[in-house]
């Protein structure tokens, strides 16, 4: 899945040289009230040390509509990639373009997202079957046209999975920003555990993690458990997570999203996902360093399951381990070792 950008054109597009920007791209760039292109910089440097400056392209301009599509088609058809990551489309706000030659209403309006809809639909109509489009962040208006959203900004204290509760199964979510700091190991477990119960694909992480034994073992465990549960995430829907009875310790770490960035969660993270067949997966992840014993109530009717007898299968990174019977409304004990993820699949 190679990277391209869906918004920007480098104003020095051949090393420090203005190669095609002024002659080709400038007429299709967004313009302010003085006719000047909107320029953005992101910290990267030219070979001479000067800041790289990008013009924000107008999605309504025919040149940009065709250019993004042409790049995607070349990647799909000549290089046979599985997906193309089109950066920034679902991440950045519209620019209030005032260029009359682009054919859109001046300033703001629905034309911005509708122009991207037109571009993306054109790509989807032409791309090979089984290929995918993804982008940065999870702006709601574009969910229909993408197959995956990079949810790397989900880094906040007290956040809840409102977006996957609605859109899981319609679009896949992947990736968090994993950072450093003194509490990075705890933060890694918190993020990976939260990704699992939220239904995201795990990662966006430095492969150097493989050299960190405990972190690598935890990450491997979570990824393998997600693999066993994968159908719940792409074909199922999120349900209300099981609530633990009694006191559960909390855990805190610096997630380093922007400088120091402290986040607190329960030491046990929980999630619930259900298939159309009625099968339910309750997920429990102990992201802490202590054994935790807790209770939870299994109330089948709250999950739309009507049966006189339930069967519970314990699933971990190695697959299904054991099964036992359970009443449809009952309280269960759960003992979780430190840094452990399991699921209870209920049918």
C-alpha positions as a Markdown table, in Angstrom:
| # | Residue | x | y | z |
|---|---|---|---|---|
| 1 | Unk | 0.0 | 0.0 | 0.0 |
| 2 | Unk | 2.1 | 2.9 | -1.2 |
| 3 | Unk | 1.6 | 6.5 | -0.1 |
| 4 | Unk | 0.5 | 9.4 | -2.3 |
| 5 | Unk | -1.0 | 12.7 | -1.2 |
| 6 | Unk | -4.5 | 13.7 | -2.2 |
| 7 | Unk | -4.1 | 17.5 | -1.5 |
| 8 | Unk | -0.6 | 18.8 | -2.1 |
| 9 | Unk | 1.8 | 19.7 | -4.9 |
| 10 | Unk | 5.4 | 20.5 | -4.0 |
| 11 | Unk | 6.2 | 24.0 | -5.2 |
| 12 | Unk | 9.7 | 22.9 | -5.9 |
| 13 | Unk | 8.9 | 19.6 | -7.5 |
| 14 | Unk | 12.4 | 18.6 | -8.8 |
| 15 | Unk | 14.8 | 19.0 | -5.9 |
| 16 | Unk | 15.0 | 22.8 | -5.4 |
| 17 | Unk | 13.7 | 23.5 | -8.9 |
| 18 | Unk | 10.2 | 24.7 | -9.9 |
| 19 | Unk | 9.7 | 21.9 | -12.5 |
| 20 | Unk | 6.0 | 21.7 | -13.2 |
| 21 | Unk | 4.4 | 23.6 | -10.4 |
| 22 | Unk | 4.1 | 27.1 | -11.9 |
| 23 | Unk | 3.6 | 25.8 | -15.5 |
| 24 | Unk | 1.1 | 23.0 | -14.8 |
| 25 | Unk | -0.2 | 22.9 | -11.2 |
| 26 | Unk | -0.6 | 26.6 | -10.2 |
| 27 | Unk | -3.8 | 27.3 | -12.1 |
| 28 | Unk | -5.4 | 24.4 | -10.3 |
| 29 | Unk | -4.2 | 25.2 | -6.8 |
| 30 | Unk | -6.6 | 26.7 | -4.2 |
| 31 | Unk | -6.4 | 30.5 | -4.1 |
| 32 | Unk | -7.1 | 33.1 | -1.4 |
| 33 | Unk | -8.8 | 36.5 | -2.0 |
| 34 | Unk | -5.6 | 37.9 | -3.4 |
| 35 | Unk | -5.2 | 35.1 | -6.0 |
| 36 | Unk | -2.3 | 33.6 | -4.0 |
| 37 | Unk | -2.1 | 29.8 | -3.6 |
| 38 | Unk | -2.6 | 28.5 | -0.1 |
| 39 | Unk | 0.8 | 27.1 | 1.1 |
| 40 | Unk | 1.5 | 24.5 | 3.8 |
| 41 | Unk | 4.7 | 23.2 | 5.3 |
| 42 | Unk | 5.3 | 20.1 | 7.5 |
| 43 | Unk | 8.8 | 20.4 | 8.8 |
| 44 | Unk | 10.5 | 18.7 | 5.8 |
| 45 | Unk | 13.5 | 20.4 | 4.2 |
| 46 | Unk | 14.8 | 20.9 | 0.6 |
| 47 | Unk | 18.3 | 19.7 | -0.2 |
| 48 | Unk | 19.5 | 23.4 | 0.4 |
| 49 | Unk | 17.9 | 23.4 | 3.9 |
| 50 | Unk | 15.0 | 25.6 | 3.1 |
| 51 | Unk | 11.4 | 24.5 | 4.1 |
| 52 | Unk | 9.5 | 22.4 | 1.7 |
| 53 | Unk | 6.4 | 24.3 | 0.7 |
| 54 | Unk | 3.3 | 22.6 | -0.7 |
| 55 | Unk | 0.4 | 24.2 | -2.5 |
| 56 | Unk | -3.0 | 22.9 | -1.6 |
| 57 | Unk | -4.7 | 21.7 | -4.8 |
| 58 | Unk | -8.4 | 22.3 | -5.5 |
| 59 | Unk | -10.3 | 19.0 | -5.7 |
| 60 | Unk | -12.8 | 20.6 | -8.1 |
| 61 | Unk | -10.1 | 21.4 | -10.7 |
| 62 | Unk | -10.0 | 19.0 | -13.6 |
| 63 | Unk | -6.3 | 18.7 | -13.6 |
| 64 | Unk | -6.2 | 17.5 | -9.9 |
| 65 | Unk | -9.2 | 15.2 | -10.5 |
| 66 | Unk | -7.3 | 13.5 | -13.4 |
| 67 | Unk | -3.9 | 13.6 | -11.8 |
| 68 | Unk | -4.8 | 11.7 | -8.6 |
| 69 | Unk | -6.8 | 9.1 | -10.6 |
| 70 | Unk | -3.9 | 8.6 | -13.1 |
| 71 | Unk | -1.4 | 8.0 | -10.3 |
| 72 | Unk | -3.7 | 5.5 | -8.7 |
| 73 | Unk | -4.3 | 3.6 | -11.9 |
| 74 | Unk | -0.6 | 3.4 | -12.7 |
| 75 | Unk | 0.0 | 2.0 | -9.2 |
| 76 | Unk | -2.8 | -0.5 | -9.6 |
| 77 | Unk | -2.3 | -1.6 | -13.2 |
| 78 | Unk | 1.5 | -1.3 | -13.7 |
| 79 | Unk | 2.8 | -2.0 | -10.2 |
| 80 | Unk | 0.0 | -4.3 | -9.1 |
| 81 | Unk | -0.3 | -2.9 | -5.6 |
| 82 | Unk | -3.1 | -4.0 | -3.3 |
| 83 | Unk | -4.1 | -0.6 | -2.1 |
| 84 | Unk | -3.2 | 3.1 | -2.4 |
| 85 | Unk | -3.0 | 5.4 | 0.7 |
| 86 | Unk | -4.2 | 8.8 | -0.4 |
| 87 | Unk | -3.1 | 11.0 | 2.4 |
| 88 | Unk | -4.9 | 13.9 | 4.1 |
| 89 | Unk | -8.3 | 13.7 | 2.4 |
| 90 | Unk | -10.2 | 12.7 | 5.6 |
| 91 | Unk | -7.8 | 14.6 | 7.8 |
| 92 | Unk | -7.5 | 18.2 | 6.7 |
| 93 | Unk | -10.2 | 20.9 | 6.6 |
| 94 | Unk | -11.2 | 22.5 | 3.2 |
| 95 | Unk | -9.5 | 25.6 | 2.0 |
| 96 | Unk | -11.8 | 28.5 | 1.1 |
| 97 | Unk | -10.9 | 28.6 | -2.6 |
| 98 | Unk | -11.7 | 31.8 | -4.4 |
| 99 | Unk | -10.4 | 30.9 | -7.9 |
| 100 | Unk | -13.3 | 31.6 | -10.3 |
| 101 | Unk | -11.8 | 29.4 | -13.1 |
| 102 | Unk | -12.3 | 26.2 | -11.1 |
| 103 | Unk | -16.1 | 26.2 | -11.6 |
| 104 | Unk | -17.2 | 25.9 | -8.0 |
| 105 | Unk | -19.0 | 28.4 | -5.7 |
| 106 | Unk | -16.4 | 30.8 | -4.2 |
| 107 | Unk | -15.3 | 30.2 | -0.6 |
| 108 | Unk | -16.7 | 27.4 | 1.4 |
| 109 | Unk | -19.5 | 24.9 | 0.7 |
| 110 | Unk | -20.4 | 21.4 | 0.0 |
| 111 | Unk | -18.5 | 21.5 | -3.3 |
| 112 | Unk | -15.2 | 20.5 | -1.5 |
| 113 | Unk | -16.4 | 17.1 | -0.3 |
| 114 | Unk | -18.5 | 16.6 | -3.4 |
| 115 | Unk | -15.5 | 17.2 | -5.6 |
| 116 | Unk | -13.6 | 14.5 | -3.7 |
| 117 | Unk | -16.6 | 12.2 | -4.0 |
| 118 | Unk | -16.5 | 12.6 | -7.8 |
| 119 | Unk | -12.7 | 12.0 | -7.9 |
| 120 | Unk | -12.9 | 8.9 | -5.6 |
| 121 | Unk | -15.9 | 7.4 | -7.4 |
| 122 | Unk | -14.0 | 7.8 | -10.7 |
| 123 | Unk | -11.0 | 5.9 | -9.2 |
| 124 | Unk | -13.3 | 3.2 | -7.7 |
| 125 | Unk | -15.1 | 2.7 | -11.0 |
| 126 | Unk | -11.7 | 2.0 | -12.8 |
| 127 | Unk | -9.6 | 0.2 | -10.2 |
| 128 | Unk | -9.1 | -3.6 | -10.3 |
| 129 | Unk | -11.5 | -5.8 | -8.3 |
| 130 | Unk | -10.2 | -6.6 | -4.8 |
| 131 | Unk | -8.1 | -3.5 | -4.5 |
| 132 | Unk | -8.5 | -0.8 | -1.8 |
| 133 | Unk | -8.3 | 2.9 | -1.1 |
| 134 | Unk | -7.3 | 4.3 | 2.3 |
| 135 | Unk | -6.6 | 7.7 | 3.8 |
| 136 | Unk | -5.6 | 9.6 | 6.9 |
| 137 | Unk | -8.0 | 10.0 | 9.8 |
| 138 | Unk | -11.7 | 9.4 | 9.8 |
| 139 | Unk | -13.7 | 12.3 | 8.6 |
| 140 | Unk | -17.2 | 11.0 | 8.2 |
| 141 | Unk | -18.2 | 12.4 | 4.7 |
| 142 | Unk | -15.7 | 10.1 | 3.0 |
| 143 | Unk | -16.5 | 6.8 | 4.6 |
| 144 | Unk | -18.4 | 5.5 | 1.6 |
| 145 | Unk | -15.5 | 5.9 | -0.8 |
| 146 | Unk | -12.7 | 4.5 | 1.3 |
| 147 | Unk | -12.0 | 0.9 | 2.5 |
| 148 | Unk | -9.8 | 2.0 | 5.4 |
| 149 | Unk | -9.1 | 4.9 | 7.7 |
| 150 | Unk | -5.8 | 5.5 | 9.5 |
| 151 | Unk | -7.0 | 6.3 | 13.0 |
| 152 | Unk | -3.7 | 7.4 | 14.3 |
| 153 | Unk | -5.1 | 10.5 | 16.0 |
| 154 | Unk | -7.2 | 8.4 | 18.5 |
| 155 | Unk | -4.9 | 9.4 | 21.3 |
| 156 | Unk | -7.1 | 11.1 | 23.9 |
| 157 | Unk | -7.9 | 10.6 | 27.5 |
| 158 | Unk | -11.5 | 9.3 | 28.0 |
| 159 | Unk | -12.1 | 8.5 | 24.3 |
| 160 | Unk | -14.9 | 6.2 | 23.4 |
| 161 | Unk | -15.3 | 4.1 | 20.2 |
| 162 | Unk | -18.3 | 6.1 | 18.8 |
| 163 | Unk | -17.0 | 5.9 | 15.2 |
| 164 | Unk | -16.6 | 2.1 | 15.0 |
| 165 | Unk | -19.8 | 1.7 | 16.9 |
| 166 | Unk | -21.5 | 3.2 | 13.8 |
| 167 | Unk | -19.2 | 2.4 | 10.9 |
| 168 | Unk | -17.4 | -0.9 | 11.8 |
| 169 | Unk | -18.1 | -3.4 | 9.0 |
| 170 | Unk | -18.5 | -0.5 | 6.5 |
| 171 | Unk | -14.9 | 0.7 | 6.7 |
| 172 | Unk | -11.9 | -0.8 | 8.4 |
| 173 | Unk | -9.9 | 1.3 | 10.9 |
| 174 | Unk | -6.1 | 0.8 | 11.3 |
| 175 | Unk | -3.1 | 2.2 | 13.1 |
| 176 | Unk | -2.2 | 4.4 | 16.1 |
| 177 | Unk | 0.9 | 6.5 | 16.6 |
| 178 | Unk | 3.1 | 4.6 | 18.9 |
| 179 | Unk | 5.7 | 6.9 | 20.5 |
| 180 | Unk | 8.5 | 6.9 | 23.0 |
| 181 | Unk | 9.1 | 8.3 | 26.5 |
| 182 | Unk | 9.7 | 6.7 | 29.9 |
| 183 | Unk | 6.3 | 5.0 | 30.0 |
| 184 | Unk | 6.3 | 3.9 | 26.4 |
| 185 | Unk | 5.9 | 0.2 | 27.3 |
| 186 | Unk | 2.8 | 0.8 | 29.3 |
| 187 | Unk | 1.5 | 3.2 | 26.6 |
| 188 | Unk | 2.1 | 0.5 | 24.0 |
| 189 | Unk | 0.0 | -2.0 | 25.8 |
| 190 | Unk | -2.8 | 0.5 | 26.4 |
| 191 | Unk | -2.9 | 1.5 | 22.8 |
| 192 | Unk | -2.7 | -2.0 | 21.4 |
| 193 | Unk | -5.3 | -3.2 | 23.8 |
| 194 | Unk | -7.6 | -0.4 | 23.0 |
| 195 | Unk | -7.1 | -0.9 | 19.3 |
| 196 | Unk | -8.2 | -4.6 | 19.8 |
| 197 | Unk | -11.4 | -3.8 | 21.7 |
| 198 | Unk | -12.2 | -0.9 | 19.3 |
| 199 | Unk | -11.9 | -3.3 | 16.3 |
| 200 | Unk | -8.9 | -1.6 | 14.7 |
| 201 | Unk | -6.1 | -3.3 | 12.9 |
| 202 | Unk | -3.1 | -3.3 | 15.3 |
| 203 | Unk | -0.1 | -1.2 | 14.8 |
| 204 | Unk | 1.6 | 1.6 | 12.9 |
| 205 | Unk | 4.6 | 0.8 | 14.9 |
| 206 | Unk | 8.4 | 0.7 | 14.5 |
| 207 | Unk | 9.6 | -2.9 | 13.6 |
| 208 | Unk | 12.3 | -2.4 | 16.2 |
| 209 | Unk | 9.6 | -3.6 | 18.7 |
| 210 | Unk | 10.7 | -7.1 | 17.8 |
| 211 | Unk | 13.9 | -6.5 | 19.7 |
| 212 | Unk | 11.9 | -5.7 | 22.9 |
| 213 | Unk | 11.0 | -9.1 | 24.3 |
| 214 | Unk | 8.0 | -8.3 | 26.5 |
| 215 | Unk | 6.5 | -5.7 | 24.2 |
| 216 | Unk | 6.9 | -8.0 | 21.2 |
| 217 | Unk | 5.2 | -10.9 | 23.1 |
| 218 | Unk | 2.3 | -8.7 | 24.0 |
| 219 | Unk | 1.9 | -7.2 | 20.5 |
| 220 | Unk | 2.1 | -10.7 | 19.0 |
| 221 | Unk | -0.5 | -12.0 | 21.4 |
| 222 | Unk | -3.0 | -9.1 | 20.6 |
| 223 | Unk | -2.4 | -9.4 | 16.8 |
| 224 | Unk | -2.9 | -13.2 | 16.8 |
| 225 | Unk | -6.1 | -12.9 | 18.9 |
| 226 | Unk | -7.4 | -10.3 | 16.5 |
| 227 | Unk | -6.7 | -12.7 | 13.6 |
| 228 | Unk | -8.8 | -15.4 | 15.3 |
| 229 | Unk | -11.6 | -12.9 | 15.8 |
| 230 | Unk | -11.3 | -11.1 | 12.5 |
| 231 | Unk | -14.7 | -11.9 | 11.1 |
| 232 | Unk | -16.3 | -10.0 | 14.0 |
| 233 | Unk | -14.6 | -6.9 | 13.0 |
| 234 | Unk | -15.2 | -6.9 | 9.2 |
| 235 | Unk | -18.6 | -8.5 | 9.2 |
| 236 | Unk | -20.0 | -7.8 | 12.6 |
| 237 | Unk | -21.1 | -4.9 | 14.7 |
| 238 | Unk | -19.8 | -3.4 | 17.9 |
| 239 | Unk | -22.0 | -3.9 | 21.0 |
| 240 | Unk | -21.8 | -2.3 | 24.4 |
| 241 | Unk | -18.7 | -3.7 | 26.2 |
| 242 | Unk | -19.1 | -5.9 | 29.2 |
| 243 | Unk | -19.0 | -3.9 | 32.5 |
| 244 | Unk | -16.8 | -5.3 | 35.2 |
| 245 | Unk | -18.4 | -5.6 | 38.6 |
| 246 | Unk | -16.5 | -4.0 | 41.5 |
| 247 | Unk | -13.3 | -2.0 | 41.6 |
| 248 | Unk | -10.8 | -2.3 | 38.8 |
| 249 | Unk | -7.5 | -0.6 | 39.0 |
| 250 | Unk | -6.6 | 2.1 | 36.5 |
| 251 | Unk | -3.4 | 2.6 | 34.6 |
| 252 | Unk | -1.7 | 5.8 | 33.3 |
| 253 | Unk | 1.0 | 6.5 | 30.8 |
| 254 | Unk | 2.4 | 9.3 | 28.7 |
| 255 | Unk | 1.2 | 8.6 | 25.1 |
| 256 | Unk | 3.4 | 11.4 | 23.7 |
| 257 | Unk | 1.0 | 12.5 | 21.1 |
| 258 | Unk | 2.1 | 16.1 | 21.4 |
| 259 | Unk | 4.8 | 16.5 | 24.0 |
| 260 | Unk | 3.7 | 15.0 | 27.3 |
| 261 | Unk | 0.2 | 13.5 | 26.8 |
| 262 | Unk | -1.0 | 11.6 | 29.8 |
| 263 | Unk | -3.9 | 9.1 | 29.3 |
| 264 | Unk | -5.6 | 7.0 | 32.0 |
| 265 | Unk | -7.7 | 3.9 | 31.3 |
| 266 | Unk | -8.9 | 0.9 | 33.3 |
| 267 | Unk | -6.2 | -1.8 | 33.6 |
| 268 | Unk | -8.7 | -4.2 | 32.0 |
| 269 | Unk | -10.1 | -3.0 | 28.6 |
| 270 | Unk | -13.2 | -4.7 | 27.3 |
| 271 | Unk | -15.1 | -4.9 | 24.1 |
| 272 | Unk | -18.0 | -6.8 | 22.5 |
| 273 | Unk | -18.6 | -7.7 | 18.9 |
| 274 | Unk | -21.5 | -9.6 | 17.4 |
| 275 | Unk | -22.1 | -11.4 | 14.1 |
| 276 | Unk | -25.4 | -11.6 | 12.2 |
| 277 | Unk | -25.5 | -15.3 | 13.2 |
| 278 | Unk | -25.9 | -14.2 | 16.8 |
| 279 | Unk | -22.4 | -15.3 | 17.9 |
| 280 | Unk | -20.9 | -12.8 | 20.3 |
| 281 | Unk | -17.3 | -12.2 | 21.3 |
| 282 | Unk | -16.5 | -10.5 | 24.6 |
| 283 | Unk | -12.9 | -9.3 | 24.7 |
| 284 | Unk | -10.8 | -8.7 | 27.9 |
| 285 | Unk | -7.3 | -7.2 | 27.8 |
| 286 | Unk | -5.2 | -6.8 | 31.0 |
| 287 | Unk | -2.7 | -4.0 | 30.0 |
| 288 | Unk | -1.3 | -3.8 | 33.5 |
| 289 | Unk | 1.5 | -5.6 | 35.4 |
| 290 | Unk | -0.7 | -7.3 | 38.0 |
| 291 | Unk | -3.0 | -10.3 | 38.2 |
| 292 | Unk | -6.6 | -9.0 | 38.2 |
| 293 | Unk | -9.7 | -10.9 | 39.4 |
| 294 | Unk | -13.0 | -9.5 | 38.5 |
| 295 | Unk | -16.6 | -10.4 | 37.8 |
| 296 | Unk | -18.9 | -9.5 | 34.8 |
| 297 | Unk | -22.5 | -10.1 | 34.1 |
| 298 | Unk | -23.4 | -12.1 | 31.0 |
| 299 | Unk | -26.9 | -10.8 | 30.1 |
| 300 | Unk | -27.7 | -12.4 | 26.8 |
| 301 | Unk | -30.9 | -10.5 | 26.1 |
| 302 | Unk | -29.0 | -7.2 | 26.2 |
| 303 | Unk | -27.1 | -8.5 | 23.2 |
| 304 | Unk | -30.3 | -9.8 | 21.4 |
| 305 | Unk | -29.5 | -13.4 | 22.2 |
| 306 | Unk | -32.6 | -15.4 | 23.3 |
| 307 | Unk | -31.7 | -19.0 | 24.4 |
| 308 | Unk | -32.1 | -21.1 | 27.5 |
| 309 | Unk | -28.5 | -22.3 | 27.3 |
| 310 | Unk | -25.3 | -20.7 | 26.1 |
| 311 | Unk | -22.0 | -22.1 | 25.2 |
| 312 | Unk | -18.8 | -20.1 | 26.0 |
| 313 | Unk | -15.6 | -20.8 | 24.1 |
| 314 | Unk | -12.4 | -19.3 | 25.5 |
| 315 | Unk | -10.1 | -18.0 | 22.7 |
| 316 | Unk | -6.6 | -16.7 | 23.1 |
| 317 | Unk | -3.7 | -16.1 | 20.6 |
| 318 | Unk | -3.5 | -19.9 | 20.0 |
| 319 | Unk | -7.2 | -20.2 | 19.1 |
| 320 | Unk | -10.0 | -21.9 | 20.9 |
| 321 | Unk | -9.0 | -23.5 | 24.1 |
| 322 | Unk | -12.0 | -24.8 | 26.0 |
| 323 | Unk | -15.8 | -24.5 | 26.1 |
| 324 | Unk | -18.4 | -24.6 | 28.8 |
| 325 | Unk | -22.1 | -24.0 | 29.3 |
| 326 | Unk | -23.6 | -20.9 | 30.9 |
| 327 | Unk | -27.0 | -19.6 | 31.8 |
| 328 | Unk | -28.3 | -16.7 | 29.7 |
| 329 | Unk | -28.3 | -14.3 | 32.6 |
| 330 | Unk | -25.4 | -15.0 | 35.0 |
| 331 | Unk | -22.4 | -13.6 | 36.8 |
| 332 | Unk | -19.0 | -14.9 | 35.9 |
| 333 | Unk | -15.5 | -14.7 | 37.5 |
| 334 | Unk | -12.6 | -13.8 | 35.3 |
| 335 | Unk | -8.9 | -13.9 | 36.3 |
| 336 | Unk | -6.5 | -12.2 | 33.9 |
| 337 | Unk | -2.8 | -12.5 | 34.2 |
| 338 | Unk | -0.7 | -9.4 | 33.5 |
| 339 | Unk | -0.3 | -8.4 | 29.9 |
| 340 | Unk | -2.9 | -10.9 | 28.7 |
| 341 | Unk | -5.7 | -10.8 | 26.1 |
| 342 | Unk | -8.5 | -13.3 | 25.8 |
| 343 | Unk | -11.9 | -13.5 | 24.2 |
| 344 | Unk | -15.1 | -15.4 | 25.3 |
| 345 | Unk | -17.0 | -16.4 | 22.2 |
| 346 | Unk | -20.7 | -17.0 | 23.1 |
| 347 | Unk | -23.1 | -19.0 | 21.0 |
